[in-house]
């Protein structure tokens, strides 16, 4: 069955079909918003953080700790660069 001919056979103008679809999905969005407000497990928990805690959490997320072996290699590379610059 061709859906375009089905919709046009019901004598719906194209703007009415679009309006009906928007209303349908709008109701779905409204229902989801209301359910998220009322149902306890679906509510988003906001954790209050100070600026310092937020900055530290962001740095911990981005920065990778360096182990001793890698630190030694980095120190040796810095020494060689310093010697080459002289």
N, C-alpha and C positions, 0 to 999 in steps of 0.2 A: 504494500500500500504506500503510495507516495504521500508524504506528510504535507508537502506544499499544497497539493490538491485537496487534502483533507481539511486544512485550515481555511483554504479559500472557499471550499464548498459550504462551510458554516457561515459564510458571509461576514467574516471578521475582517475589518480593515487591518493592514499591517501594523499601524501604530497601536492598535488595541492588543495585538499579540505581544508586542514588545512591552507594553504597559502591564499586561498580565504576568509576563515572565519576571519583570522587575518587582512587581508586588509579591510574587511567590518567593523569590529569593530574599527580598527584604523581610518578609515574615520569618524566614528561616534564620536570618541574622539576628533579628529581634529576639527570637526564641532562645538562641544560643547565648546572647548577652544576659537575658533574664535568668537562664539556668545557671550560668557561671556566677551570677551574683548571689543566688539563693542556695546552691549546693555547696556545702563546706569543702569537700575534697577538691573541687575544681577551682577554688579561689586561689588567686596568685598571692603569695606571701611576700610582703615588702620587708626587707631587712634594712634598717637604718644603719648607715655607716658614716663615719666621719671622713673628711677628705683624706686624712693621713692613712686610714685603713683602706680606703678605696685605692689610693695611689700604691700602697704596699701590695695589695691584692693584684693590681694590674701588673706591677713589676714582677711579682712572683709568677704570674701567668706567662709573661713574655721572656724573662731572663732564664737561662739555663745554668745551673751550678756547674762550676769547673772542677774536675777532679785534680789530684796532685800531679799526675803524670802530664796532663795537658797543661797545667800551670808551669811545670818545669820547661816544657817545650816552648811555651810562650815567652818565658823569661830568657831562654837561650836565643830565641829569634830576636828579641829586643836588644840583647847584648850585641849580636852580630850586626844589627842595623845601626846601633850606636858606633860600633867600630868602623863600619863602612862609611858613615857620615864624616868621620874625622879625616 
